[in-house]
Amino acid sequence: EASLAAGIAFGRDDGLSREAKEQFNRSGLRHLVAVSGSNVSLVVALTYAVAIPTIGRRWAWLPAALTLAAYLGAAGLSASVMRSGIMAGVLLGGSVVGRPQSGLPALFAAIICMTAVAPALAYEAGFQLSATATAGLLTFSPWLSHWLLRATGRPSWLALPHWLCESLALTVAASLATAPVMWVTFDRFSIVSPVANAIVQPAFALAFWASMVTSVLGIVSRDLGEISGTVAYYPLAFITMSAEALGSPRWAAADSPSWGAPAALAAYAALGTAAMAA
């Protein structure tokens, strides 16, 4: 659970055993132990929530930017961390100058800047997965959530909670967007990913904040860190047990056919067309 806390809070998954990493891969939960847009959004949102009542909305971007820079430094400057940080910086800049804010232009700005500085990133699977997953979340998940709410809401007995529909939509959107990269790079995809993510999603934010608080209090006082760590243990243990239960069966993940890069390019041409329509 401590290793998972380091992964959720700062993307440091070195402490996880090979067996644990495999279970997170098979259950489709490996993204939880990598710094992503959700982590950055939670940090910036909390800073705004604290800063706006004290210094006003006009200047709240300044502590948000400083907090963001400190968090990115603590998490390390990996490709996914930098991508999330640049996107957040673009959106913060838009709020300062009063420009309309949109996720896709921020994503494209991050990709252009990063590959201009380091062209080799375009060949890294981690960067490809981070970029395509974000694109899928921005384009497909709103529509998937809308149609899922509409489909399940007609018969009252089938109506699903709004948070569950959103969680399923996010998972399916990211899985669709990253599927061609998974085919080519890993030759495997998780079957239980939508169910696993829907189950652990409510516990993720609690695990993230509890892990962050524990890491800070542990520096101040060992006793305070242990008390906070006891609280953090429960959502972390829930996520660990979910990954173990859903990732252990043989049918949890399936080997994908080796269709190769041409098939992946064709799939992205189709996905890109659908994304533009969405």
Contacts in CASP RR format, 6 or more apart in sequence:
PFRMAT RR
TARGET T0000
AUTHOR 0000-0000-0000
METHOD contacts of the structure
MODEL  1
EASLAAGIAFGRDDGLSREAKEQFNRSGLRHLVAVSGSNVSLVVALTYAV
AIPTIGRRWAWLPAALTLAAYLGAAGLSASVMRSGIMAGVLLGGSVVGRP
QSGLPALFAAIICMTAVAPALAYEAGFQLSATATAGLLTFSPWLSHWLLR
ATGRPSWLALPHWLCESLALTVAASLATAPVMWVTFDRFSIVSPVANAIV
QPAFALAFWASMVTSVLGIVSRDLGEISGTVAYYPLAFITMSAEALGSPR
WAAADSPSWGAPAALAAYAALGTAAMAA
1 232 0 8 1.000
1 233 0 8 1.000
1 236 0 8 1.000
1 237 0 8 1.000
1 240 0 8 1.000
3 13 0 8 1.000
3 14 0 8 1.000
3 15 0 8 1.000
3 16 0 8 1.000
3 20 0 8 1.000
4 16 0 8 1.000
4 20 0 8 1.000
4 32 0 8 1.000
4 33 0 8 1.000
4 207 0 8 1.000
4 236 0 8 1.000
4 239 0 8 1.000
4 240 0 8 1.000
5 207 0 8 1.000
5 210 0 8 1.000
5 211 0 8 1.000
5 214 0 8 1.000
5 215 0 8 1.000
5 229 0 8 1.000
5 232 0 8 1.000
5 236 0 8 1.000
6 12 0 8 1.000
6 13 0 8 1.000
6 14 0 8 1.000
6 15 0 8 1.000
6 211 0 8 1.000
7 13 0 8 1.000
7 16 0 8 1.000
7 32 0 8 1.000
7 33 0 8 1.000
7 34 0 8 1.000
8 32 0 8 1.000
8 33 0 8 1.000
8 39 0 8 1.000
8 204 0 8 1.000
8 207 0 8 1.000
8 208 0 8 1.000
8 211 0 8 1.000
8 236 0 8 1.000
8 239 0 8 1.000
9 39 0 8 1.000
9 208 0 8 1.000
9 211 0 8 1.000
9 212 0 8 1.000
9 215 0 8 1.000
10 35 0 8 1.000
10 74 0 8 1.000
10 75 0 8 1.000
10 76 0 8 1.000
10 215 0 8 1.000
11 33 0 8 1.000
11 34 0 8 1.000
11 35 0 8 1.000
11 75 0 8 1.000
11 78 0 8 1.000
11 81 0 8 1.000
13 21 0 8 1.000
13 33 0 8 1.000
13 34 0 8 1.000
16 24 0 8 1.000
16 33 0 8 1.000
20 240 0 8 1.000
20 243 0 8 1.000
21 30 0 8 1.000
23 243 0 8 1.000
23 244 0 8 1.000
23 247 0 8 1.000
23 248 0 8 1.000
24 30 0 8 1.000
24 32 0 8 1.000
24 33 0 8 1.000
24 243 0 8 1.000
25 188 0 8 1.000
25 190 0 8 1.000
25 253 0 8 1.000
26 190 0 8 1.000
26 192 0 8 1.000
26 246 0 8 1.000
26 247 0 8 1.000
26 248 0 8 1.000
26 252 0 8 1.000
26 253 0 8 1.000
27 190 0 8 1.000
27 192 0 8 1.000
27 193 0 8 1.000
27 196 0 8 1.000
27 242 0 8 1.000
27 243 0 8 1.000
27 246 0 8 1.000
27 247 0 8 1.000
27 252 0 8 1.000
28 190 0 8 1.000
28 192 0 8 1.000
28 193 0 8 1.000
28 196 0 8 1.000
28 197 0 8 1.000
29 193 0 8 1.000
29 196 0 8 1.000
29 197 0 8 1.000
29 200 0 8 1.000
29 239 0 8 1.000
29 242 0 8 1.000
29 243 0 8 1.000
31 133 0 8 1.000
31 174 0 8 1.000
32 200 0 8 1.000
32 204 0 8 1.000
32 239 0 8 1.000
34 78 0 8 1.000
34 80 0 8 1.000
35 75 0 8 1.000
35 76 0 8 1.000
35 78 0 8 1.000
35 80 0 8 1.000
35 81 0 8 1.000
35 84 0 8 1.000
36 80 0 8 1.000
36 84 0 8 1.000
36 130 0 8 1.000
37 84 0 8 1.000
37 87 0 8 1.000
37 88 0 8 1.000
37 134 0 8 1.000
38 204 0 8 1.000
39 71 0 8 1.000
39 75 0 8 1.000
39 84 0 8 1.000
39 208 0 8 1.000
40 68 0 8 1.000
40 71 0 8 1.000
40 72 0 8 1.000
40 84 0 8 1.000
40 85 0 8 1.000
40 87 0 8 1.000
40 88 0 8 1.000
41 88 0 8 1.000
42 205 0 8 1.000
42 208 0 8 1.000
42 209 0 8 1.000
43 67 0 8 1.000
43 68 0 8 1.000
43 71 0 8 1.000
44 64 0 8 1.000
44 67 0 8 1.000
44 68 0 8 1.000
44 88 0 8 1.000
44 92 0 8 1.000
47 60 0 8 1.000
47 63 0 8 1.000
47 64 0 8 1.000
47 67 0 8 1.000
47 68 0 8 1.000
48 60 0 8 1.000
48 64 0 8 1.000
50 63 0 8 1.000
51 59 0 8 1.000
51 60 0 8 1.000
51 62 0 8 1.000
51 63 0 8 1.000
51 64 0 8 1.000
52 60 0 8 1.000
55 63 0 8 1.000
61 92 0 8 1.000
61 93 0 8 1.000
61 95 0 8 1.000
61 96 0 8 1.000
64 92 0 8 1.000
65 89 0 8 1.000
65 92 0 8 1.000
68 85 0 8 1.000
68 88 0 8 1.000
68 89 0 8 1.000
68 92 0 8 1.000
72 81 0 8 1.000
72 82 0 8 1.000
72 84 0 8 1.000
72 85 0 8 1.000
75 81 0 8 1.000
79 114 0 8 1.000
79 121 0 8 1.000
79 124 0 8 1.000
79 126 0 8 1.000
79 127 0 8 1.000
79 130 0 8 1.000
80 126 0 8 1.000
80 127 0 8 1.000
80 130 0 8 1.000
82 110 0 8 1.000
82 114 0 8 1.000
83 107 0 8 1.000
83 110 0 8 1.000
83 111 0 8 1.000
83 114 0 8 1.000
83 127 0 8 1.000
83 130 0 8 1.000
83 131 0 8 1.000
83 134 0 8 1.000
85 110 0 8 1.000
86 106 0 8 1.000
86 109 0 8 1.000
86 110 0 8 1.000
86 113 0 8 1.000
86 114 0 8 1.000
87 103 0 8 1.000
87 106 0 8 1.000
87 107 0 8 1.000
87 109 0 8 1.000
87 110 0 8 1.000
87 134 0 8 1.000
88 106 0 8 1.000
89 106 0 8 1.000
90 105 0 8 1.000
90 106 0 8 1.000
90 109 0 8 1.000
90 110 0 8 1.000
91 101 0 8 1.000
91 103 0 8 1.000
91 106 0 8 1.000
93 99 0 8 1.000
94 101 0 8 1.000
95 101 0 8 1.000
103 138 0 8 1.000
104 135 0 8 1.000
104 138 0 8 1.000
104 139 0 8 1.000
107 131 0 8 1.000
107 134 0 8 1.000
107 135 0 8 1.000
107 138 0 8 1.000
110 131 0 8 1.000
111 131 0 8 1.000
114 121 0 8 1.000
114 127 0 8 1.000
115 121 0 8 1.000
115 122 0 8 1.000
121 127 0 8 1.000
122 128 0 8 1.000
125 181 0 8 1.000
125 185 0 8 1.000
125 186 0 8 1.000
128 181 0 8 1.000
128 185 0 8 1.000
129 178 0 8 1.000
129 181 0 8 1.000
129 182 0 8 1.000
132 177 0 8 1.000
132 178 0 8 1.000
132 180 0 8 1.000
132 181 0 8 1.000
132 268 0 8 1.000
133 174 0 8 1.000
133 177 0 8 1.000
133 178 0 8 1.000
135 177 0 8 1.000
135 275 0 8 1.000
136 173 0 8 1.000
136 174 0 8 1.000
136 176 0 8 1.000
136 177 0 8 1.000
136 275 0 8 1.000
137 170 0 8 1.000
137 173 0 8 1.000
137 174 0 8 1.000
137 177 0 8 1.000
139 173 0 8 1.000
139 275 0 8 1.000
139 278 0 8 1.000
140 169 0 8 1.000
140 172 0 8 1.000
140 173 0 8 1.000
140 176 0 8 1.000
140 177 0 8 1.000
140 274 0 8 1.000
140 275 0 8 1.000
140 278 0 8 1.000
141 166 0 8 1.000
141 169 0 8 1.000
141 170 0 8 1.000
141 172 0 8 1.000
141 173 0 8 1.000
141 174 0 8 1.000
142 169 0 8 1.000
142 278 0 8 1.000
143 278 0 8 1.000
144 168 0 8 1.000
144 169 0 8 1.000
144 172 0 8 1.000
144 173 0 8 1.000
145 165 0 8 1.000
145 166 0 8 1.000
145 168 0 8 1.000
145 169 0 8 1.000
145 170 0 8 1.000
148 160 0 8 1.000
148 165 0 8 1.000
148 168 0 8 1.000
148 169 0 8 1.000
149 160 0 8 1.000
149 162 0 8 1.000
149 165 0 8 1.000
152 158 0 8 1.000
152 159 0 8 1.000
152 160 0 8 1.000
152 165 0 8 1.000
153 159 0 8 1.000
153 160 0 8 1.000
163 201 0 8 1.000
163 202 0 8 1.000
164 198 0 8 1.000
167 197 0 8 1.000
167 198 0 8 1.000
167 201 0 8 1.000
168 194 0 8 1.000
168 197 0 8 1.000
168 198 0 8 1.000
170 197 0 8 1.000
171 193 0 8 1.000
171 194 0 8 1.000
171 197 0 8 1.000
171 198 0 8 1.000
172 194 0 8 1.000
175 189 0 8 1.000
175 190 0 8 1.000
175 193 0 8 1.000
175 194 0 8 1.000
176 271 0 8 1.000
177 271 0 8 1.000
179 189 0 8 1.000
179 267 0 8 1.000
180 263 0 8 1.000
180 264 0 8 1.000
180 265 0 8 1.000
180 267 0 8 1.000
180 268 0 8 1.000
180 271 0 8 1.000
181 264 0 8 1.000
182 188 0 8 1.000
182 189 0 8 1.000
182 256 0 8 1.000
183 189 0 8 1.000
183 256 0 8 1.000
183 257 0 8 1.000
183 258 0 8 1.000
183 259 0 8 1.000
183 260 0 8 1.000
183 263 0 8 1.000
183 264 0 8 1.000
184 259 0 8 1.000
184 260 0 8 1.000
184 261 0 8 1.000
184 264 0 8 1.000
187 255 0 8 1.000
187 256 0 8 1.000
187 258 0 8 1.000
188 253 0 8 1.000
188 254 0 8 1.000
188 255 0 8 1.000
188 256 0 8 1.000
189 253 0 8 1.000
189 254 0 8 1.000
189 256 0 8 1.000
190 196 0 8 1.000
190 252 0 8 1.000
190 253 0 8 1.000
191 251 0 8 1.000
191 252 0 8 1.000
191 253 0 8 1.000
191 254 0 8 1.000
192 246 0 8 1.000
192 247 0 8 1.000
192 252 0 8 1.000
192 253 0 8 1.000
195 246 0 8 1.000
196 242 0 8 1.000
196 243 0 8 1.000
196 246 0 8 1.000
196 247 0 8 1.000
199 242 0 8 1.000
199 246 0 8 1.000
200 238 0 8 1.000
200 239 0 8 1.000
200 242 0 8 1.000
200 243 0 8 1.000
203 235 0 8 1.000
203 238 0 8 1.000
203 239 0 8 1.000
204 235 0 8 1.000
204 239 0 8 1.000
206 235 0 8 1.000
207 232 0 8 1.000
207 235 0 8 1.000
207 236 0 8 1.000
207 239 0 8 1.000
210 228 0 8 1.000
210 229 0 8 1.000
210 231 0 8 1.000
210 232 0 8 1.000
210 235 0 8 1.000
210 236 0 8 1.000
211 232 0 8 1.000
211 236 0 8 1.000
213 228 0 8 1.000
213 232 0 8 1.000
214 225 0 8 1.000
214 228 0 8 1.000
214 229 0 8 1.000
214 231 0 8 1.000
214 232 0 8 1.000
217 224 0 8 1.000
217 225 0 8 1.000
217 227 0 8 1.000
217 228 0 8 1.000
218 224 0 8 1.000
218 225 0 8 1.000
218 228 0 8 1.000
246 252 0 8 1.000
247 253 0 8 1.000
END
